[in-house]
Amino acid sequence: MSTKSISGKNLDQAFTSDDLLGKDVIDADGSVIGVAEKIFIDPNSLDFIGISVDKGFLKQGLVIGKDYIERVTAHVIFLRIKVVSEIKNMKVFDRNGVLIGRIREVELQGQKNEIASLIISSIIKGIPKKILVSGALIEKIGYNVILRITKGDIFELNKKV
């Protein structure tokens, strides 16, 4: 027997808050970023807005808007994006494959999933240094981060800062 709302819509395929809360949230690369903790609904339109994700003890959670959610299944919530704040500690290489260092901080553009800049820890002539790189200089983010410019160019840009 199918369940219908008072408007006559079939609810058999609908998810409830109980179905979503506590489900793993997986990004576009297949990494589990946390579990769904809250569901947000617009009080005026009653539309689904997004979810908050609990990333675990001592880690700051995040809110994912509905436009970043690809699909919801009975077991997990799949995202259509890689959450850029998750790239901390990734290795960074220049366009020639030369290791620059590791990402220590990710600065986002407002509340968006876009990188404004990266702060990279590097060793220059045996001395630890922090290097600032604009998000516009990122060529690709995958297992590592690849930049559009060379290591020499990066150091020249950071001398001016």
C-alpha positions as CSV (number, residue, x, y, z in Angstrom):
1,M,0.0,0.0,0.0
2,S,1.5,3.4,-0.9
3,T,1.6,6.3,1.4
4,K,0.3,9.6,0.2
5,S,0.3,13.1,1.6
6,I,-2.9,15.1,1.9
7,S,-2.0,16.7,-1.4
8,G,-2.1,13.3,-3.1
9,K,1.7,13.0,-3.7
10,N,3.2,9.6,-3.3
11,L,5.7,9.6,-0.4
12,D,7.0,6.0,-0.8
13,Q,10.3,7.3,-2.4
14,A,10.7,10.3,-0.1
15,F,13.5,10.5,2.5
16,T,12.8,11.7,6.0
17,S,15.1,13.5,8.3
18,D,15.6,10.2,10.1
19,D,16.8,8.7,6.9
20,L,19.4,11.5,6.3
21,L,20.8,12.2,9.8
22,G,23.8,10.2,10.7
23,K,24.5,9.2,7.1
24,D,28.1,9.4,5.7
25,V,28.7,12.4,3.4
26,I,31.1,11.5,0.5
27,D,32.8,14.1,-1.7
28,A,33.3,13.8,-5.5
29,D,36.7,12.0,-5.0
30,G,35.0,9.3,-2.8
31,S,36.4,10.6,0.5
32,V,34.1,10.4,3.5
33,I,34.1,14.0,5.0
34,G,31.8,13.3,7.9
35,V,28.2,12.5,8.8
36,A,25.0,14.5,8.2
37,E,24.2,16.3,11.5
38,K,21.4,18.7,10.6
39,I,19.0,19.5,7.8
40,F,18.2,23.1,6.9
41,I,14.8,24.2,5.5
42,D,13.9,27.7,4.4
43,P,11.2,28.9,6.8
44,N,9.4,30.9,4.1
45,S,9.4,28.6,1.1
46,L,9.8,25.4,3.1
47,D,12.5,24.3,0.5
48,F,15.4,22.2,1.5
49,I,18.5,24.4,1.7
50,G,21.3,22.0,2.7
51,I,22.9,19.9,5.5
52,S,25.5,20.4,8.2
53,V,28.3,17.9,8.4
54,D,29.9,16.7,11.6
55,K,33.6,16.0,10.8
56,G,34.3,14.4,14.2
57,F,35.9,15.3,17.5
58,L,38.0,18.5,17.5
59,K,37.3,19.2,13.8
60,Q,35.2,22.1,12.7
61,G,32.0,21.1,10.9
62,L,30.7,22.6,7.7
63,V,27.5,23.4,5.9
64,I,26.8,22.0,2.5
65,G,24.2,23.8,0.3
66,K,21.8,21.7,-1.7
67,D,23.4,22.7,-5.0
68,Y,26.6,20.8,-3.9
69,I,24.6,17.6,-3.2
70,E,24.6,15.2,-6.2
71,R,22.3,12.5,-4.8
72,V,21.0,10.9,-1.6
73,T,20.8,7.1,-1.3
74,A,19.6,4.9,1.5
75,H,23.2,4.6,2.8
76,V,25.1,7.8,2.0
77,I,24.9,11.4,0.7
78,F,27.1,12.0,-2.4
79,L,28.5,15.5,-3.1
80,R,29.2,16.8,-6.6
81,I,32.3,18.6,-5.3
82,K,35.5,18.1,-3.5
83,V,35.4,20.1,-0.3
84,V,38.4,22.4,-0.6
85,S,38.9,22.8,3.1
86,E,39.8,19.1,3.1
87,I,43.1,19.7,1.1
88,K,45.1,20.6,4.2
89,N,48.4,18.7,4.4
90,M,48.4,17.8,0.7
91,K,51.6,18.2,-1.1
92,V,52.0,21.1,-3.6
93,F,54.0,20.8,-6.8
94,D,54.9,23.5,-9.3
95,R,54.0,23.1,-13.0
96,N,57.2,21.1,-13.6
97,G,56.6,18.6,-10.8
98,V,59.0,20.2,-8.3
99,L,57.8,19.8,-4.7
100,I,56.9,23.2,-3.1
101,G,55.7,22.0,0.3
102,R,52.5,21.1,2.1
103,I,49.3,23.1,2.5
104,R,49.0,24.4,6.1
105,E,46.0,26.7,5.6
106,V,43.2,27.2,3.1
107,E,41.6,30.6,2.8
108,L,38.1,30.5,1.2
109,Q,36.3,33.2,-0.8
110,G,33.6,34.1,1.6
111,Q,31.3,31.1,2.3
112,K,31.9,29.5,-1.1
113,N,33.8,26.3,-1.8
114,E,36.4,28.4,-3.7
115,I,40.0,28.9,-2.7
116,A,41.1,32.5,-2.3
117,S,44.7,31.5,-1.3
118,L,46.8,28.7,0.2
119,I,49.5,29.0,2.8
120,I,52.1,26.4,2.1
121,S,54.9,25.3,4.5
122,S,58.1,24.9,2.6
123,I,61.8,24.5,3.4
124,I,64.1,27.1,1.7
125,K,67.8,26.5,2.1
126,G,67.1,24.5,5.2
127,I,64.9,27.2,6.8
128,P,61.1,26.6,7.2
129,K,59.1,29.2,5.4
130,K,55.4,30.0,4.8
131,I,54.5,30.7,1.2
132,L,51.3,32.5,0.1
133,V,49.8,31.3,-3.2
134,S,46.7,32.7,-4.8
135,G,43.9,30.3,-5.6
136,A,44.1,31.6,-9.2
137,L,47.5,29.9,-9.6
138,I,46.1,26.4,-8.9
139,E,46.0,24.2,-12.0
140,K,44.6,21.0,-10.6
141,I,43.6,19.5,-7.3
142,G,43.6,15.7,-7.0
143,Y,45.8,13.5,-4.9
144,N,48.1,16.5,-4.7
145,V,47.9,20.1,-5.8
146,I,49.6,21.2,-9.0
147,L,50.2,24.9,-9.6
148,R,50.3,26.8,-12.9
149,I,53.7,28.4,-12.2
150,T,57.2,27.4,-11.4
151,K,58.8,27.3,-7.9
152,G,61.0,30.2,-8.9
153,D,58.0,32.3,-9.9
154,I,56.3,31.5,-6.5
155,F,59.3,32.6,-4.6
156,E,59.5,35.9,-6.6
157,L,55.8,36.6,-5.9
158,N,56.4,36.0,-2.2
159,K,59.3,38.4,-2.1
160,K,56.9,41.2,-3.1
161,V,54.5,40.3,-0.3
